[in-house]
């Protein structure tokens, strides 16, 4: 609880908001709200998922040790894994007001999903895994200075962009020598973040360096080597992406894909009936749509209909702070939401296994990816 409050106070100090602000809106996941209120968060994952802080509402700031004269409002949660950050995202995107059907997906360590319009709202949440945020991957890191966030493979060379470098500072691995071209003005790569990982796997697949199961093919490139008794690809000097890393990430992407598939099925809809596909969170803001579709994480749909919603929880908090009449909308959203427990879906694991191929076992779902694969392989032969 102290760490949570100190983080908030640190932000307030940077804003110099302590003396002038009267109220605050917080949109956080259920666990973080438990921490903020000093409640035991064990109930969040403990059956039967009866959480204490689902509707904290208005609280005196001084009772939370937050230096404001007025109140703090905490967005309510729908369930243990679908918290106030998602409800705030609904306020931001106004999905619940639209005639058209939209999909809202906030993906990180967990994936939270809402499908609907002004007539209905179906929601659910499940574990996606820490791979999207650089966890598990041996050289993974957060999206900060030194992280590889973009990857391209052309003519056998791997080109990377590093956060903190300009586009023109990107280097490449030479096909035969394995050397790396450096620019003195560029940031040294120290690891790879989520968007870079998705680019890397997409490019490895399109180049034929990995097969549909994600297995590395060492005969395809001298940059694919064996280290620590497993295959890996050297994507930057001294930085390796291992077969185990690829396997972990494919499990993550298959979980994300399966959540969307189940929610669409439960709502009786086909993907082509969805007008908008919102991808929220820091991950959604930075990841390449093309790469995410190529590996089968996003559905193969009109790219203009895939919207990077960014930090929708923060935007929703701001909207509410400036317009308290939205409290009525929050009650409406919670009342209309129907929560689906993915754990209770009988064929969840079966669907997830089918989604572990690149881009999917049923490749007909990804016509643009198959066309792109065909074109890339033709270029490689030429």
C-alpha positions in Angstrom: 0.0 0.0 0.0 2.8 2.4 0.8 4.5 1.7 -2.5 1.2 2.4 -4.3 0.6 5.7 -2.5 4.2 6.8 -2.9 4.0 6.3 -6.6 0.9 8.5 -6.8 2.5 11.2 -4.7 5.6 11.1 -6.8 3.5 11.8 -9.9 1.7 14.6 -8.1 5.0 16.2 -7.1 6.0 16.2 -10.8 2.7 17.9 -11.7 3.0 20.2 -8.7 -0.7 19.3 -8.2 -0.8 18.8 -4.4 -1.9 22.3 -3.5 -4.3 23.1 -6.3 -6.1 19.8 -7.0 -9.3 19.1 -5.2 -10.2 15.6 -6.6 -8.7 12.7 -8.3 -9.9 9.8 -10.4 -8.0 6.5 -10.4 -8.6 3.7 -12.9 -6.6 0.6 -12.0 -6.9 -3.1 -12.1 -8.5 -4.9 -9.2 -5.2 -6.0 -7.5 -3.8 -2.4 -7.6 -7.0 -1.0 -6.0 -6.7 -3.6 -3.2 -3.1 -2.4 -2.6 -4.2 1.2 -2.6 -6.9 0.6 -0.1 -4.6 -1.6 2.1 -6.7 -4.7 1.5 -5.4 -8.3 1.2 -5.3 -8.9 -2.6 -5.2 -12.7 -2.2 -8.9 -12.9 -3.0 -8.4 -11.7 -6.5 -7.2 -15.1 -7.7 -8.6 -17.3 -5.0 -11.8 -19.2 -5.7 -14.6 -18.1 -5.8 -13.2 -14.8 -6.8 -15.1 -12.6 -4.3 -13.1 -9.4 -4.3 -13.4 -6.7 -1.6 -12.7 -3.6 -3.7 -15.0 -4.0 -6.6 -16.9 -0.7 -6.0 -14.8 1.5 -3.7 -16.4 4.7 -5.0 -15.5 8.0 -3.4 -12.9 8.1 -0.6 -11.4 11.0 1.4 -7.9 11.6 0.0 -6.4 12.2 3.4 -7.6 8.8 4.6 -5.5 7.3 1.8 -2.5 9.5 2.7 -2.8 11.3 -0.6 -2.2 15.1 -0.2 -5.5 16.4 -1.7 -8.2 18.4 0.1 -11.1 16.6 -1.5 -12.0 13.1 -2.7 -10.5 10.3 -4.7 -12.8 8.3 -6.9 -11.7 4.7 -7.9 -13.3 3.2 -11.0 -15.3 0.0 -10.1 -14.4 -3.5 -11.3 -16.7 -6.0 -13.0 -14.8 -9.0 -11.8 -11.5 -10.1 -10.3 -9.6 -9.8 -13.6 -11.7 -7.2 -15.3 -11.0 -4.1 -13.3 -11.6 -0.4 -13.3 -9.0 0.2 -16.0 -11.3 -1.6 -18.5 -14.4 0.2 -17.3 -12.5 3.4 -17.8 -11.6 2.2 -21.3 -15.3 1.8 -22.1 -15.8 5.4 -21.1 -12.9 6.5 -23.3 -13.9 4.6 -26.5 -17.7 4.9 -25.9 -18.2 1.4 -27.2 -21.3 1.1 -25.2 -23.0 4.0 -27.1 -22.3 2.8 -30.6 -24.7 1.2 -33.0 -21.9 -0.8 -34.6 -20.4 -3.8 -32.9 -16.8 -3.2 -31.6 -14.1 -5.4 -30.0 -12.0 -3.9 -27.2 -8.9 -5.8 -26.2 -6.4 -4.7 -23.6 -3.5 -7.1 -23.6 -0.5 -7.4 -21.3 0.3 -10.1 -18.7 -3.5 -10.6 -18.7 -5.9 -10.1 -21.6 -9.2 -8.3 -21.0 -11.8 -8.3 -23.7 -15.1 -6.6 -24.3 -17.4 -7.1 -27.3 -20.6 -5.3 -27.9 -22.4 -2.0 -28.7 -25.3 -0.1 -27.1 -27.5 -3.2 -27.1 -25.2 -5.6 -25.3 -21.7 -6.0 -23.7 -19.9 -9.4 -23.3 -16.7 -9.4 -21.4 -14.0 -11.8 -20.2 -10.4 -12.0 -19.1 -7.6 -14.5 -19.0 -3.9 -15.0 -18.6 -1.8 -14.1 -21.6 1.6 -14.4 -20.0 4.5 -12.0 -19.3 6.2 -12.5 -22.7 4.4 -9.5 -24.2 6.1 -7.2 -21.7 9.6 -8.7 -22.1 9.2 -11.3 -19.3 10.3 -14.9 -19.7 12.3 -14.0 -22.8 16.0 -14.3 -21.9 17.0 -10.9 -23.4 13.5 -9.4 -23.0 13.1 -5.9 -21.4 10.6 -3.1 -21.1 10.2 -0.6 -23.9 12.9 1.8 -22.7 16.2 3.2 -24.0 18.3 0.3 -25.4 15.3 -1.9 -26.3 15.0 -3.2 -29.8 11.4 -2.2 -30.7 11.4 -2.8 -34.5 12.9 -5.6 -36.6 13.1 -6.2 -40.4 14.8 -9.0 -42.3 15.8 -8.2 -45.9 18.2 -10.0 -48.2 19.4 -12.2 -45.2 20.2 -9.2 -43.0 18.5 -8.3 -39.8 17.7 -4.6 -39.4 16.8 -3.4 -35.9 15.6 -0.1 -34.5 16.6 0.7 -30.9 14.7 3.0 -28.6 16.7 6.1 -28.1 18.1 6.0 -31.7 16.8 7.7 -34.8 15.5 5.6 -37.6 18.6 6.2 -39.7 20.7 4.9 -36.8 19.4 1.4 -37.2 22.1 -1.3 -37.8 22.0 -4.6 -39.6 23.6 -8.0 -39.4 25.5 -8.9 -42.6 24.2 -12.1 -44.2 27.6 -13.9 -44.5 29.9 -12.3 -41.9 27.4 -11.8 -39.1 28.9 -8.4 -38.5 26.8 -5.5 -37.2 27.0 -2.1 -38.7 27.1 0.5 -35.9 26.5 4.3 -36.0 28.2 6.2 -33.2 25.0 8.3 -32.7 22.8 5.2 -32.1 21.8 3.7 -28.8 23.4 0.4 -28.0 20.9 -2.5 -28.0 20.5 -4.1 -24.6 17.5 -6.4 -25.2 14.2 -6.6 -26.9 10.7 -5.4 -25.9 7.2 -6.7 -26.9 6.8 -4.9 -30.2 10.3 -5.9 -31.3 9.5 -9.6 -30.4 6.4 -9.6 -32.5 8.3 -8.0 -35.4 11.1 -10.5 -35.1 8.8 -13.6 -35.0 6.7 -12.2 -38.0 9.9 -11.6 -40.0 11.4 -15.0 -39.1 8.2 -16.6 -40.3 7.9 -14.6 -43.6 11.6 -15.3 -44.4 11.1 -19.0 -43.8 13.7 -19.0 -40.9 11.0 -20.6 -38.7 8.2 -22.9 -39.8 4.5 -22.8 -39.0 5.2 -24.3 -35.6 7.7 -21.6 -34.9 10.7 -23.9 -35.0 14.0 -22.4 -36.2 15.7 -23.8 -39.3 19.5 -23.4 -39.0 20.1 -24.1 -42.7 18.3 -20.8 -43.6 20.8 -18.4 -42.1 24.2 -18.2 -40.4 22.6 -16.0 -37.8 20.7 -19.1 -36.5 23.1 -20.8 -34.1 23.2 -23.3 -31.2 23.9 -22.0 -27.8 23.2 -23.5 -24.4 22.0 -26.7 -26.1 19.2 -25.0 -28.1 18.8 -23.1 -31.3 18.7 -19.3 -31.3 18.9 -16.3 -33.7 21.3 -13.5 -33.1 19.1 -10.4 -33.7 21.7 -7.9 -32.5 25.4 -8.2 -31.5 25.6 -10.6 -28.6 21.8 -10.7 -28.2 20.0 -13.9 -28.9 16.4 -15.0 -29.2 16.1 -18.6 -28.2 13.8 -21.4 -29.4 12.3 -21.5 -25.9 11.5 -17.7 -26.2 9.7 -18.3 -29.5 7.7 -21.2 -28.0 6.7 -19.1 -25.0 5.6 -16.2 -27.2 3.5 -18.4 -29.5 1.6 -19.8 -26.4 1.0 -16.2 -25.4 -0.3 -15.2 -28.9 -2.5 -18.3 -29.1 -4.1 -17.4 -25.7 -4.9 -13.9 -27.0 -6.3 -15.2 -30.3 -8.4 -17.8 -28.5 -10.0 -15.2 -26.2 -11.2 -13.2 -29.2 -12.4 -16.4 -30.9 -14.5 -17.6 -27.9 -16.0 -14.2 -27.3 -17.1 -13.8 -30.9 -18.6 -17.3 -30.8 -20.4 -16.7 -27.6 -21.9 -13.5 -29.0 -23.0 -15.4 -32.2 -21.0 -13.1 -34.4 -18.4 -13.4 -37.2 -15.4 -11.2 -37.2 -16.6 -9.4 -40.3 -19.6 -8.1 -38.3 -17.2 -6.2 -36.0 -16.8 -2.6 -37.1 -13.9 -1.7 -34.9 -11.1 -3.7 -33.1 -9.7 -1.5 -30.4 -6.3 -2.5 -29.0 -5.6 -0.8 -25.7 -2.6 -0.4 -23.4 1.0 0.4 -24.1 1.4 -2.8 -26.1 -1.4 -1.9 -28.4 0.0 1.6 -29.0 3.4 0.5 -30.1 3.0 -2.9 -31.8 2.9 -3.2 -35.6 -0.6 -4.2 -36.8 1.0 -6.1 -39.8 3.3 -8.1 -37.6 0.6 -8.9 -35.0 -1.7 -10.1 -37.9 1.2 -12.1 -39.5 1.7 -14.2 -36.3 -2.0 -14.6 -35.7 -2.4 -12.5 -32.6 -4.8 -10.0 -34.3 -7.5 -11.2 -36.7 -6.9 -10.7 -40.4 -9.2 -7.8 -41.0 -9.2 -4.3 -42.6 -6.2 -2.6 -41.1 -8.1 0.7 -40.9 -10.6 -1.0 -38.5 -7.8 -1.9 -36.1 -7.5 1.1 -33.7 -4.6 1.6 -31.3 -6.6 3.0 -28.4 -3.4 3.8 -26.4 -3.8 4.4 -22.6 -7.6 4.2 -22.6 -7.8 3.8 -18.8 -6.0 7.1 -18.4 -8.1 8.8 -21.0 -11.3 7.5 -19.3 -10.1 8.7 -15.9 -9.6 12.2 -17.4 -13.0 12.2 -19.0 -14.7 11.3 -15.7 -12.7 13.9 -13.8 -14.0 16.6 -16.1 -17.6 15.3 -16.4 -19.1 13.7 -13.3 -22.4 12.9 -15.2 -20.4 9.9 -16.6 -21.0 8.2 -13.3 -24.4 7.2 -14.6 -22.8 5.7 -17.7 -20.5 3.6 -15.5 -23.5 2.2 -13.7 -25.1 1.4 -17.1 -21.9 -0.3 -18.3 -21.7 -2.5 -15.2 -25.3 -3.5 -15.4 -25.2 -4.4 -19.1 -21.9 -6.4 -18.9 -22.1 -10.2 -19.0 -18.9 -11.8 -17.8 -17.7 -15.1 -19.4 -15.4 -17.3 -17.5 -12.9 -18.7 -20.1 -11.9 -21.4 -17.6 -15.4 -22.9 -18.0 -15.3 -23.0 -21.8 -15.0 -26.8 -22.5 -12.9 -26.5 -25.7 -10.7 -23.6 -24.7 -7.5 -25.7 -24.7 -8.4 -27.4 -28.0 -8.9 -23.9 -29.6 -5.7 -22.7 -28.1 -3.7 -25.6 -29.5 -5.1 -24.8 -33.0 -4.0 -21.2 -32.6 -0.4 -22.2 -31.8 0.5 -22.4 -35.5 1.7 -19.4 -37.4 -0.6 -17.7 -38.2 -3.1 -20.4 -37.4 -3.8 -24.0 -38.1 -6.7 -22.9 -40.3 -4.6 -20.7 -42.6 -7.7 -19.7 -44.6 -8.5 -17.3 -41.8 -5.4 -15.3 -42.8 -5.6 -14.8 -46.6 -3.5 -11.6 -46.6 -0.7 -13.3 -44.5 -0.6 -16.2 -46.9 -0.4 -13.9 -49.8 2.4 -11.9 -48.2 4.3 -15.2 -47.4 4.0 -16.2 -51.0 5.3 -12.9 -52.2 8.2 -12.8 -49.7 9.3 -16.4 -50.6 9.2 -15.4 -54.3 11.5 -12.5 -53.6 13.9 -14.7 -51.7 14.2 -17.2 -54.6 14.9 -14.3 -57.0 
